[in-house]
């Protein structure tokens, strides 16, 4: 058995490797060697490589969501809350490589986790828009449509399609998205 502190540290290190390099090319043998542990220790963390990949993917989204929500809750201005949310998504996206993204969307179990979290992000943007409409900061509009536009844009940014065609970094693109969305939502009352 691996003590809890060592287990958490190994999971954190495995997550860093997988987020940086993806998971299809990394073997459990290689992970054990790089983590300086036995394969038995590694398998005590997750019974299979697939289970480890799922744990890392879930942890990535769980941690990113918690960080983003903490920042959003600290922002009292409804307009800025959307900007903070989108900036947080941009920051989270920079934590993993294109290789991880490609592996994640190409492997159905992790693709399901990604789709679930993308839907949750669209729902959260919708909530933030509705809060702004309710407080009179945003004009009345179909918040669900605006949230879906953001979700599609996030996916296009994540895949690299929009970054390649615009030359923007992910962080810059999310800043632009926030500006575009907020200027389009403005009620004229500030």
N, C-alpha and C positions, 0 to 999 in steps of 0.2 A: 504494500500500500504506500502511496505517496502522500505526504502530509499536505494539508490544504494550501499552505503558503507556497510550497514547491509546485504543487499542481497549478495554482493560479499563475505562477511565474512561467511555467512551461506553456500553458495555454496562451499567455500573452506573447511569448516569443514565437510560438507556432503561428499565431495570428499575424504577427509582423511579417513573417516570411511569406505566408500565403497571400496577404494583402499586397505585398510588394512584387511577388513573382507569379501569382496565380496558383492554381492547385493541380492542373492536369500534368504538369511536368515534374512536380515534386513527389518523390516516393516517401513512404514511411521510413524506409532505411535511411534515406538522405536526411529526413527531418530528425530522426533519432541521433544521427551523427552530428548534425549542426546544433542540436539542442544539448548535446553532450549527455545523453541519457540512453538507457537501453530501450530496445523496441518494446519490451514488456512494460516498462514505465510509460512509454508513449501510448501503448494500447490500454493502459489503465485510465488514461484521459478520455479515450474514445475507442470503442471496440473495433472500429474500422476507419479507414481513411475517409470514407464518405461521411461517417458520423462526425469526425473531426472537422471536415469541411463545413458541414451543416452547423456545427457549434460555432465555428469562427464566423460564418455568415450571419447567423442570428445575433452573435455578440456585437458584430460590427454595427448592425442596424439598431440594436437595443442601445448601445452606448451613444451612437450618433443622435438618436432620437432624444435621449435624456439630456445631452449637452445642448441641443437646439432648443428644447422646451425650457430649459433653465434660462437661457438667454432671452427667449421670447417673453417668459413670465416677468423678467426683470425690466422689460420695456413697457412703459405705460401708454405711449402714443400708438394708437391703432395703425396709423400709416407706417410707422417705423417697425412695428411688430412684424409686418409682412417682409420688410426689407431685412430685418434680423433673421427671420426664418429662412429666407432664400440665401442669405449669406452663410448661414449655418449649414445648409445643404451643400453649398459650394465648398466649404471647409471640409465637410465629411467626404465629399467626392475626391478631394485631393489626398485623402488618407489611403486610397488604394490605387493600384496600377490599372492600366488598360488590360493587361494580361488577366488580372483578377476579374475585371468586369466581363471580358470575353468568356472566361471560364464559367463565371456565375450565370450569365444569360444562356450559355450553351449547354448547361447541365440542368435538367428539368427540376430536380428537388431544390436547387439554389435559385433557379429562375422563378419558382413559385414564391420563395421568400422575397425576392426582389419585387415581383409584381404586387405582392401583398403590401410591402412597404411603400411602393410607388402610389398605390391606391390610398394608403393612409396619408401620404404627403399631400395628395390632391384634396383629400377630405379636410386636412388641417388648413390648407390654404383657403378652402371654401369657408371654413369656420372663421378664419381671420377676416375674410372679406365680409362675411355676414355681420361680424362684430362691428366693422367699420361702417357698414350701411346703417346698422341699428343706432350707432352713435352720431350719424350724420356726417361723418368724415368722408365717406364714399357715396357716390350717387347710387341710386337703386339700379341694380342690374342682375343678370343671371350669374350668380356667384359660382354655381356649379360649372357653367361653361368656362368662366375665367380660370377656375381651378384646374379644369381638364387641359386648357391651353398651357398652363404652367407645367402640368404633369408631362405632357407631350414634349414640351421644351426641355424639361429636365432630362428626359430620356434621350433626346437628340444631342444635348450637351454631353451626357454621359457616354454615349456611343462615339462621340468625337465628330459627328457629322457637322454640327454647328460650329465647333471650334475650328475645324479645318477650313470651312468656308469663310469664316469671319476673321481668323487669325487671333482671336481672343483667348486668354487663359480661362480656365473654369471659374476662377474667382471674379475676373473681370466680366465674364458673361453673366454670372448671377447678379452682379451689381447692375449691369445693363438691364437684365430682366426685371429686377426690382424697380428701376427707374421707369421702364416702359410700362409695367403694370400699374405702378402707383400714379404716374402722370395720367394714364388713361382712366384711372378710377377716381381721380380728384373731383370733389363736388364743387370746388371753387371757394369753399369755406375753410380757411386755415387759421 
